[in-house]
Amino acid sequence: MTSRACAARSARPAWNSQIKDVPVPVRKPGWVRIEVRAFGVNESEVTTRKGESDAEVTYPRIPGIEGVGVVDEADEDSGLRPGQQVATMMGRMGRSYDGAYAQYVTVPAGQVIPFDTGLPWDVVGALPEMFQTAYGSLTRGLDLKAGQTLLIRGGTSTVGLSAATMAKEIGATVLSTTRHADRADELRAMGVDHPVVDDGHLAEKIRDLLPQGVDAALELVGCTVLPDTFGCVRVHGTVCFTGALAGGWSIPDFTPFMVPSGVRLSSYAGGATDLPPEVFQRQLQAIAEGRLKVRVAKTYRGLEQVRDAQADVESGTTPGKHVVLLDD
């Protein structure tokens, strides 16, 4: 029995990937085999394809840090049954073991989130990684509460858009950035209260709106702008470093005195367990009822279109999630 997969063959050469038939993965005890129906395409998978990921990634490798589908096989005592709808994401999936760019994937049972929805697979496929990252950042990273103000730096990214809708559901006032003034309406459509054009110098603009600064800031752009983000936050407010869309993961010659007095610095790099099944189910219901908006940039059909999906993710011209839909 074979499965089709899109595999990165080795590090370095661009587009060094191929579609091929591989054996259906054998499930280990404590793991779950999932028949994949859809998966999101992410910047980290572009990095894996290029051979620019950290040493954790070994080749050849089937990428894919997230996927949705149905249970194909699981331990009897796992609480999961064949045919049950499930999502999975993160961990070392697609990096040190094969990921979701395939018809079948096996993952640890603790990394599986069951759900029940009538939403289309391409919509559900857009959600796991960005919902987990956004929800984990807002809850574990920032402990965001109703009535607080939140700045999202990197607001038109998939995580940024998800964080905005979730923060509004929590009851926060949301300020969110874009580098292009003509995309401010896109942020407003996602519920953002104050779109802000990011020219690299935000602190003065934020202080014009909120002289004391925001209660919380979600940093998705990176360390290149982190000192400026500090200047947007009130005393006893918190900055959560979650992503580096601009590529800056470290600050040369960092000293703790770079953090303003009284401002807290946190980070988030969690996994599937940070998105409880009941929270994911509640979000799916909110989408179905139109209370929560999800921006799907484009749906691609079949593994053959993974290359196009990664090229579109790299171009960064279309906001929202790029999703590959497999045949039922």
Buried (B, 14 or more C-beta within 10 A) or exposed (E): EEBBBBBBEEBEEEEBBEBBEBEBBEBEEEBBBBBBBBBBBBBBBBBBBBBEBEEEBEBBBBBBBBBBBBBBBBBEEBEBEEEBBBBBBBBBBBBEBBBBBBBBBBBBBBBBBBBEBEBBBBBBBBBBBBBBBBBBBBBBBBEBEEEBBBBBBBBBBBBBBBBBBBBBBBEBBBBBBBEEEEBBEBBEEBBBBBBBBBEEEBBEBBBEBBEEBBBBBBBBBBBBBBEBBBBBBBEEBBBBBBBBBBEEEEEEEEEEEEBBEEBBBBEBEBBBEBBEBEBBBEBBBBBEEEEBBBBBBBBBEEBEBBBBBBEBBEEEEBBBBBBBBBEE
